[in-house]
Amino acid sequence: MLPPLSPAEEKLLLDFADPETLVERDRSLSANSLMALLANAEFHGVLPIMLRKLRERGDAQLPHDAALLQKLSALRDQATIATGQSMLLQYHGDRIMKVLAEKGVPARIVKGPIFARKLYRHASDRPFTDIDILVDPASIGAANKVIAECGFVLASGEAQSHDLQEFKWLERENSSLLIELHGNLVHDSGMRRRLSLGFRELQVIDGGETNTPASLLTIAIVHAAGGHKFHRLQLCVDVLQGVRALRSPEAEARLLEAARMTGIELELATVLNVTGRLFEEPRAIALANRIKPDLSIRLAKWLITGNMLLRVNSREKMRSRLSRDAFRWVQRLARSRPYPA
């Protein structure tokens, strides 16, 4: 269980987690408060951003506490290792993508390294622990063969992998290197009847380009609400950065059209609403409100709140889990909205 945070400390955690927010240099922080913030930031996947901001503030601003300084040094060493791991993963991902292209298998890397490069000013703010490759379902067999030829072994059950359209591959000589092959970014086969985000949908959203702001934000929303259940703050930080990347009314219109096409209007309204309220980002709330709310969207917004997300691993974690489980049922029971042909 994470160290509890006061409301003021929760607000400070959000300031540290937001890549674009400055944390006041003259703000005094106790050693106990910083230790609790560091533990929460690590759990929520936003520790690299916090470490960068503390470095920018300068160690002279820190309390002179031996335990805190020792912990901070260890976390900085871990962050350096994580950056190296991300670089190694990127190398293997690029190597696999090159062979896929040579074999004529259309594919694209999604999430981690693309988010880091496209959505974050400091790529090191967004390390990643695997490489996600998306292909058309018809190309899964050929893509799996390429990954095996590149020195990886299948680490997930074949039958389950086909059902989820997600295959996990580990490097033969270094099992810390994980490649995930996807036929669809929505893995729950029950939910996939209503919402779907695959290679072809992303091509349509991008409209002849690659990794447009609309497609990146669509992926981030599906990652937060379709692949995971709001289990850490980093998911909403990706969404926050995706909203900031929408720099024109045309980009916003493309996002809303993508939501209609892929069936993620409920997820878009829910994720943008909670992200906007957590980080006080009015554009995210305004975009969420452009989806006409039905009963399922109203219920989802009521279930998924900032407190629920911040307290995933606190004394209130059971309440948080029940809310997130209930949200999953809302997703499964929600009706599809007709998309014009």
FENURNOR-V53708 format. One record per helix or strand. SS is the DSSP state (H for helix, E for strand). FROM is the first residue (numbers start at 1). LEN is the number of residues. Records with the same first field share a line. If there is no record, write none. Layout:
SS=FROM-LEN / FROM-LEN
This chain:
H=7-11 / 31-13 / 47-11 / 59-3 / 66-37 / 112-8 / 123-4 / 137-13 / 158-7 / 191-3 / 199-8 / 213-15 / 234-12 / 249-14 / 265-15 / 282-8 / 295-9 / 306-5 / 317-17
E=107-4 / 131-5 / 152-3 / 166-6 / 178-5
